[in-house]
Amino acid sequence: MMSIAWLVAKKDLRVEWRSRVILWQVLPFGVIALILAGLALGPATATLRHAAPGLFYVVVLLVALLAIGRSQSIEASVGTRTSVRMLGLDPAGVFLGKSLALLVELAVTSAVLLTGVVVFFHVRAQGALEATPSIVVALAAVACAGTIYGSLVADSSVQTTLLPIIVLPPLAGVLIAGEEAFASALTGSSATRWVVFLAAAAVAYAALGVLLYGVAEESS
């Protein structure tokens, strides 16, 4: 299973590296969304700093929608899914590989967005660094959940509009817990319970994906 996961992850990352879609389209969208959010709040430093954790995660989820759609579109070409099924690849390995590739893409994008939060929202760099572990755990939950739900609408003609409706509501808890953990890191208070919640969500989505990804693929 892990060997298949590694092969799928390398394949997805290689496709993205060659296409540069994440780099030249998804990442600029995230930066623009972050800047516009800051402009909407006005120039007050205290307001920007207070809203930074929540806005960061909102933008991350918007970027994740694009990345999830892109991840599933890799398999959408004619015959690709049929070929994968004929090869007899373990669905659990495929799920873990696609989730890992999506996690790497989101991590790179989030690193840039986190830098933008420090620059544009006047957040302490030390606080942002302390929030990094919770952000990585939150991204793992988003990647696993996105891979599961994205597979359900991968072949749909209305994937672009249906994907946000399916993906965003289940990730509301991740958004809240991530924002709270980020805010706790900025204020120097304990974020343990929020990190535990995020870790539990990531493990739960990973377990669901391992068990049900093959079923989701068949139903799509």
Secondary structure, 3 states (H helix, E strand, C coil): CHHHHHHHHHHHHHHHHHHCHHHHHHHHHHHHHHHHHHHHHCCCHHHHHHHHHHHHHHHHHHHHHHHHHHHHHCCCCCCHHHHHHHHCCCHHHHHHHHHHHHHHHHHHHHHHHHHHHHHHCCCCHHHHHHHHHHHHHHHHHHHHHHHHHHHHCCCCCCHHHHHHHHHCHHHHHHHHHHHHHHHHHHHCCCCHHHHHHHHHHHHHHHHHHHHHHHHHHHHC
